[in-house]
Amino acid sequence: MKESEHKMLKFNGKEYPCCASLTMGMIGGKWKTVILFHLLKKTLRYSELRKEMPTVTERTLSLQLKALEEDGLINRKVYTSKPPLKVEYSLTDFGKTLTPIIESIANWGDFVLENYSD
């Protein structure tokens, strides 16, 4: 019997072995989901995101924001009309489709704290 060939999924020029891999490729890692969580309710400036996530380094935050923007999940708006330069981040319509997933992840974290912490 011939082994069936596994078809890779393609999205935004990247390949993934399954749909869960695609999802985790876009929101996985330590900070992407945290960034998305903070942007669920409102648009935030870079400095406001830093305050919400005090343990993230500036380099990491910048890289993660760039990756989320490249994947079309967040929008970066630069205001240059008057100094100082102002940059705001918000969820795109595509990024908003992650709302139930991000809320589920947050709710599970609350559940763990309430039921399984020391």
PyMOL commands that place a pseudoatom at each C-alpha (Angstrom):
pseudoatom trace, name=CA, resn=MET, resi=1, chain=A, elem=C, hetatm=0, pos=[0.000, 0.000, 0.000]
pseudoatom trace, name=CA, resn=LYS, resi=2, chain=A, elem=C, hetatm=0, pos=[1.343, 3.406, -1.012]
pseudoatom trace, name=CA, resn=GLU, resi=3, chain=A, elem=C, hetatm=0, pos=[1.742, 5.971, 1.753]
pseudoatom trace, name=CA, resn=SER, resi=4, chain=A, elem=C, hetatm=0, pos=[-0.399, 9.026, 1.024]
pseudoatom trace, name=CA, resn=GLU, resi=5, chain=A, elem=C, hetatm=0, pos=[1.392, 12.308, 0.528]
pseudoatom trace, name=CA, resn=HIS, resi=6, chain=A, elem=C, hetatm=0, pos=[0.681, 14.954, 3.133]
pseudoatom trace, name=CA, resn=LYS, resi=7, chain=A, elem=C, hetatm=0, pos=[-0.333, 18.256, 1.599]
pseudoatom trace, name=CA, resn=MET, resi=8, chain=A, elem=C, hetatm=0, pos=[1.153, 21.398, 3.165]
pseudoatom trace, name=CA, resn=LEU, resi=9, chain=A, elem=C, hetatm=0, pos=[-1.158, 24.356, 3.752]
pseudoatom trace, name=CA, resn=LYS, resi=10, chain=A, elem=C, hetatm=0, pos=[-0.044, 27.664, 2.256]
pseudoatom trace, name=CA, resn=PHE, resi=11, chain=A, elem=C, hetatm=0, pos=[-0.920, 31.074, 3.673]
pseudoatom trace, name=CA, resn=ASN, resi=12, chain=A, elem=C, hetatm=0, pos=[0.800, 34.420, 3.093]
pseudoatom trace, name=CA, resn=GLY, resi=13, chain=A, elem=C, hetatm=0, pos=[3.736, 32.738, 1.371]
pseudoatom trace, name=CA, resn=LYS, resi=14, chain=A, elem=C, hetatm=0, pos=[4.401, 30.353, 4.272]
pseudoatom trace, name=CA, resn=GLU, resi=15, chain=A, elem=C, hetatm=0, pos=[3.736, 26.634, 4.531]
pseudoatom trace, name=CA, resn=TYR, resi=16, chain=A, elem=C, hetatm=0, pos=[2.157, 24.835, 7.468]
pseudoatom trace, name=CA, resn=PRO, resi=17, chain=A, elem=C, hetatm=0, pos=[1.643, 21.101, 8.080]
pseudoatom trace, name=CA, resn=CYS, resi=18, chain=A, elem=C, hetatm=0, pos=[-1.869, 21.609, 9.543]
pseudoatom trace, name=CA, resn=CYS, resi=19, chain=A, elem=C, hetatm=0, pos=[-4.401, 24.277, 10.434]
pseudoatom trace, name=CA, resn=ALA, resi=20, chain=A, elem=C, hetatm=0, pos=[-3.361, 24.297, 14.117]
pseudoatom trace, name=CA, resn=SER, resi=21, chain=A, elem=C, hetatm=0, pos=[0.211, 24.954, 12.999]
pseudoatom trace, name=CA, resn=LEU, resi=22, chain=A, elem=C, hetatm=0, pos=[-0.987, 27.899, 10.906]
pseudoatom trace, name=CA, resn=THR, resi=23, chain=A, elem=C, hetatm=0, pos=[-2.842, 29.375, 13.893]
pseudoatom trace, name=CA, resn=MET, resi=24, chain=A, elem=C, hetatm=0, pos=[0.121, 28.929, 16.235]
pseudoatom trace, name=CA, resn=GLY, resi=25, chain=A, elem=C, hetatm=0, pos=[2.475, 30.304, 13.599]
pseudoatom trace, name=CA, resn=MET, resi=26, chain=A, elem=C, hetatm=0, pos=[0.479, 33.512, 13.617]
pseudoatom trace, name=CA, resn=ILE, resi=27, chain=A, elem=C, hetatm=0, pos=[-0.305, 33.903, 17.334]
pseudoatom trace, name=CA, resn=GLY, resi=28, chain=A, elem=C, hetatm=0, pos=[2.160, 31.555, 19.043]
pseudoatom trace, name=CA, resn=GLY, resi=29, chain=A, elem=C, hetatm=0, pos=[5.128, 32.455, 21.153]
pseudoatom trace, name=CA, resn=LYS, resi=30, chain=A, elem=C, hetatm=0, pos=[5.318, 34.279, 24.432]
pseudoatom trace, name=CA, resn=TRP, resi=31, chain=A, elem=C, hetatm=0, pos=[4.134, 37.736, 23.377]
pseudoatom trace, name=CA, resn=LYS, resi=32, chain=A, elem=C, hetatm=0, pos=[1.909, 37.739, 20.281]
pseudoatom trace, name=CA, resn=THR, resi=33, chain=A, elem=C, hetatm=0, pos=[-1.216, 36.562, 22.084]
pseudoatom trace, name=CA, resn=VAL, resi=34, chain=A, elem=C, hetatm=0, pos=[-0.537, 39.011, 24.931]
pseudoatom trace, name=CA, resn=ILE, resi=35, chain=A, elem=C, hetatm=0, pos=[-0.278, 41.892, 22.453]
pseudoatom trace, name=CA, resn=LEU, resi=36, chain=A, elem=C, hetatm=0, pos=[-3.505, 40.809, 20.749]
pseudoatom trace, name=CA, resn=PHE, resi=37, chain=A, elem=C, hetatm=0, pos=[-5.236, 40.493, 24.140]
pseudoatom trace, name=CA, resn=HIS, resi=38, chain=A, elem=C, hetatm=0, pos=[-4.380, 44.099, 25.005]
pseudoatom trace, name=CA, resn=LEU, resi=39, chain=A, elem=C, hetatm=0, pos=[-5.592, 45.313, 21.617]
pseudoatom trace, name=CA, resn=LEU, resi=40, chain=A, elem=C, hetatm=0, pos=[-8.961, 43.511, 21.853]
pseudoatom trace, name=CA, resn=LYS, resi=41, chain=A, elem=C, hetatm=0, pos=[-10.740, 46.404, 23.533]
pseudoatom trace, name=CA, resn=LYS, resi=42, chain=A, elem=C, hetatm=0, pos=[-8.885, 49.479, 22.286]
pseudoatom trace, name=CA, resn=THR, resi=43, chain=A, elem=C, hetatm=0, pos=[-6.207, 51.046, 20.147]
pseudoatom trace, name=CA, resn=LEU, resi=44, chain=A, elem=C, hetatm=0, pos=[-2.928, 51.519, 22.028]
pseudoatom trace, name=CA, resn=ARG, resi=45, chain=A, elem=C, hetatm=0, pos=[0.236, 53.507, 21.483]
pseudoatom trace, name=CA, resn=TYR, resi=46, chain=A, elem=C, hetatm=0, pos=[3.602, 51.736, 21.650]
pseudoatom trace, name=CA, resn=SER, resi=47, chain=A, elem=C, hetatm=0, pos=[4.339, 53.210, 25.106]
pseudoatom trace, name=CA, resn=GLU, resi=48, chain=A, elem=C, hetatm=0, pos=[0.943, 52.049, 26.397]
pseudoatom trace, name=CA, resn=LEU, resi=49, chain=A, elem=C, hetatm=0, pos=[1.652, 48.502, 25.216]
pseudoatom trace, name=CA, resn=ARG, resi=50, chain=A, elem=C, hetatm=0, pos=[5.032, 48.638, 27.003]
pseudoatom trace, name=CA, resn=LYS, resi=51, chain=A, elem=C, hetatm=0, pos=[3.274, 49.631, 30.232]
pseudoatom trace, name=CA, resn=GLU, resi=52, chain=A, elem=C, hetatm=0, pos=[0.829, 46.731, 29.858]
pseudoatom trace, name=CA, resn=MET, resi=53, chain=A, elem=C, hetatm=0, pos=[3.746, 44.318, 29.350]
pseudoatom trace, name=CA, resn=PRO, resi=54, chain=A, elem=C, hetatm=0, pos=[6.597, 45.601, 31.553]
pseudoatom trace, name=CA, resn=THR, resi=55, chain=A, elem=C, hetatm=0, pos=[8.748, 42.460, 31.230]
pseudoatom trace, name=CA, resn=VAL, resi=56, chain=A, elem=C, hetatm=0, pos=[8.944, 42.477, 27.411]
pseudoatom trace, name=CA, resn=THR, resi=57, chain=A, elem=C, hetatm=0, pos=[12.075, 44.015, 25.935]
pseudoatom trace, name=CA, resn=GLU, resi=58, chain=A, elem=C, hetatm=0, pos=[11.713, 46.864, 23.447]
pseudoatom trace, name=CA, resn=ARG, resi=59, chain=A, elem=C, hetatm=0, pos=[13.376, 44.788, 20.743]
pseudoatom trace, name=CA, resn=THR, resi=60, chain=A, elem=C, hetatm=0, pos=[11.047, 41.836, 21.284]
pseudoatom trace, name=CA, resn=LEU, resi=61, chain=A, elem=C, hetatm=0, pos=[7.956, 44.036, 21.356]
pseudoatom trace, name=CA, resn=SER, resi=62, chain=A, elem=C, hetatm=0, pos=[9.011, 45.766, 18.136]
pseudoatom trace, name=CA, resn=LEU, resi=63, chain=A, elem=C, hetatm=0, pos=[9.705, 42.442, 16.391]
pseudoatom trace, name=CA, resn=GLN, resi=64, chain=A, elem=C, hetatm=0, pos=[6.414, 40.909, 17.521]
pseudoatom trace, name=CA, resn=LEU, resi=65, chain=A, elem=C, hetatm=0, pos=[4.433, 43.989, 16.463]
pseudoatom trace, name=CA, resn=LYS, resi=66, chain=A, elem=C, hetatm=0, pos=[6.114, 43.876, 13.067]
pseudoatom trace, name=CA, resn=ALA, resi=67, chain=A, elem=C, hetatm=0, pos=[5.313, 40.161, 12.646]
pseudoatom trace, name=CA, resn=LEU, resi=68, chain=A, elem=C, hetatm=0, pos=[1.663, 40.699, 13.617]
pseudoatom trace, name=CA, resn=GLU, resi=69, chain=A, elem=C, hetatm=0, pos=[1.446, 43.600, 11.168]
pseudoatom trace, name=CA, resn=GLU, resi=70, chain=A, elem=C, hetatm=0, pos=[3.038, 41.542, 8.368]
pseudoatom trace, name=CA, resn=ASP, resi=71, chain=A, elem=C, hetatm=0, pos=[0.498, 38.772, 8.989]
pseudoatom trace, name=CA, resn=GLY, resi=72, chain=A, elem=C, hetatm=0, pos=[-2.314, 41.330, 8.693]
pseudoatom trace, name=CA, resn=LEU, resi=73, chain=A, elem=C, hetatm=0, pos=[-3.529, 40.950, 12.280]
pseudoatom trace, name=CA, resn=ILE, resi=74, chain=A, elem=C, hetatm=0, pos=[-2.750, 44.455, 13.502]
pseudoatom trace, name=CA, resn=ASN, resi=75, chain=A, elem=C, hetatm=0, pos=[-2.674, 47.879, 11.958]
pseudoatom trace, name=CA, resn=ARG, resi=76, chain=A, elem=C, hetatm=0, pos=[0.113, 50.386, 12.633]
pseudoatom trace, name=CA, resn=LYS, resi=77, chain=A, elem=C, hetatm=0, pos=[-0.894, 53.996, 12.171]
pseudoatom trace, name=CA, resn=VAL, resi=78, chain=A, elem=C, hetatm=0, pos=[1.747, 56.727, 12.262]
pseudoatom trace, name=CA, resn=TYR, resi=79, chain=A, elem=C, hetatm=0, pos=[0.761, 60.323, 12.937]
pseudoatom trace, name=CA, resn=THR, resi=80, chain=A, elem=C, hetatm=0, pos=[3.369, 62.744, 11.590]
pseudoatom trace, name=CA, resn=SER, resi=81, chain=A, elem=C, hetatm=0, pos=[1.354, 65.955, 11.444]
pseudoatom trace, name=CA, resn=LYS, resi=82, chain=A, elem=C, hetatm=0, pos=[2.990, 67.401, 14.537]
pseudoatom trace, name=CA, resn=PRO, resi=83, chain=A, elem=C, hetatm=0, pos=[5.866, 66.330, 16.759]
pseudoatom trace, name=CA, resn=PRO, resi=84, chain=A, elem=C, hetatm=0, pos=[6.352, 64.172, 18.702]
pseudoatom trace, name=CA, resn=LEU, resi=85, chain=A, elem=C, hetatm=0, pos=[5.776, 61.236, 16.366]
pseudoatom trace, name=CA, resn=LYS, resi=86, chain=A, elem=C, hetatm=0, pos=[2.759, 59.192, 17.465]
pseudoatom trace, name=CA, resn=VAL, resi=87, chain=A, elem=C, hetatm=0, pos=[2.245, 55.509, 16.553]
pseudoatom trace, name=CA, resn=GLU, resi=88, chain=A, elem=C, hetatm=0, pos=[-0.926, 53.598, 17.358]
pseudoatom trace, name=CA, resn=TYR, resi=89, chain=A, elem=C, hetatm=0, pos=[-1.691, 49.892, 17.048]
pseudoatom trace, name=CA, resn=SER, resi=90, chain=A, elem=C, hetatm=0, pos=[-5.102, 48.334, 16.579]
pseudoatom trace, name=CA, resn=LEU, resi=91, chain=A, elem=C, hetatm=0, pos=[-6.594, 45.064, 15.402]
pseudoatom trace, name=CA, resn=THR, resi=92, chain=A, elem=C, hetatm=0, pos=[-7.471, 44.780, 11.737]
pseudoatom trace, name=CA, resn=ASP, resi=93, chain=A, elem=C, hetatm=0, pos=[-10.813, 43.248, 10.760]
pseudoatom trace, name=CA, resn=PHE, resi=94, chain=A, elem=C, hetatm=0, pos=[-8.850, 40.049, 10.107]
pseudoatom trace, name=CA, resn=GLY, resi=95, chain=A, elem=C, hetatm=0, pos=[-7.230, 40.321, 13.555]
pseudoatom trace, name=CA, resn=LYS, resi=96, chain=A, elem=C, hetatm=0, pos=[-10.654, 40.775, 15.163]
pseudoatom trace, name=CA, resn=THR, resi=97, chain=A, elem=C, hetatm=0, pos=[-11.592, 37.285, 13.948]
pseudoatom trace, name=CA, resn=LEU, resi=98, chain=A, elem=C, hetatm=0, pos=[-9.203, 36.026, 16.657]
pseudoatom trace, name=CA, resn=THR, resi=99, chain=A, elem=C, hetatm=0, pos=[-11.305, 37.606, 19.433]
pseudoatom trace, name=CA, resn=PRO, resi=100, chain=A, elem=C, hetatm=0, pos=[-13.059, 34.366, 20.522]
pseudoatom trace, name=CA, resn=ILE, resi=101, chain=A, elem=C, hetatm=0, pos=[-9.739, 32.481, 20.514]
pseudoatom trace, name=CA, resn=ILE, resi=102, chain=A, elem=C, hetatm=0, pos=[-7.883, 35.135, 22.536]
pseudoatom trace, name=CA, resn=GLU, resi=103, chain=A, elem=C, hetatm=0, pos=[-10.792, 35.444, 24.987]
pseudoatom trace, name=CA, resn=SER, resi=104, chain=A, elem=C, hetatm=0, pos=[-10.875, 31.641, 25.390]
pseudoatom trace, name=CA, resn=ILE, resi=105, chain=A, elem=C, hetatm=0, pos=[-7.143, 31.578, 26.131]
pseudoatom trace, name=CA, resn=ALA, resi=106, chain=A, elem=C, hetatm=0, pos=[-7.579, 34.353, 28.730]
pseudoatom trace, name=CA, resn=ASN, resi=107, chain=A, elem=C, hetatm=0, pos=[-10.608, 32.643, 30.291]
pseudoatom trace, name=CA, resn=TRP, resi=108, chain=A, elem=C, hetatm=0, pos=[-8.692, 29.375, 30.568]
pseudoatom trace, name=CA, resn=GLY, resi=109, chain=A, elem=C, hetatm=0, pos=[-5.887, 31.232, 32.352]
pseudoatom trace, name=CA, resn=ASP, resi=110, chain=A, elem=C, hetatm=0, pos=[-8.438, 32.639, 34.843]
pseudoatom trace, name=CA, resn=PHE, resi=111, chain=A, elem=C, hetatm=0, pos=[-9.875, 29.131, 35.316]
pseudoatom trace, name=CA, resn=VAL, resi=112, chain=A, elem=C, hetatm=0, pos=[-6.426, 27.686, 36.059]
pseudoatom trace, name=CA, resn=LEU, resi=113, chain=A, elem=C, hetatm=0, pos=[-5.685, 30.420, 38.601]
pseudoatom trace, name=CA, resn=GLU, resi=114, chain=A, elem=C, hetatm=0, pos=[-9.034, 29.910, 40.347]
pseudoatom trace, name=CA, resn=ASN, resi=115, chain=A, elem=C, hetatm=0, pos=[-8.944, 26.112, 40.405]
pseudoatom trace, name=CA, resn=TYR, resi=116, chain=A, elem=C, hetatm=0, pos=[-5.349, 24.901, 40.274]
pseudoatom trace, name=CA, resn=SER, resi=117, chain=A, elem=C, hetatm=0, pos=[-3.060, 27.496, 41.846]
pseudoatom trace, name=CA, resn=ASP, resi=118, chain=A, elem=C, hetatm=0, pos=[-1.450, 26.924, 45.229]
for i in range(1, 118): cmd.bond("trace and resi %d" % i, "trace and resi %d" % (i + 1))
show_as sticks, trace
zoom trace
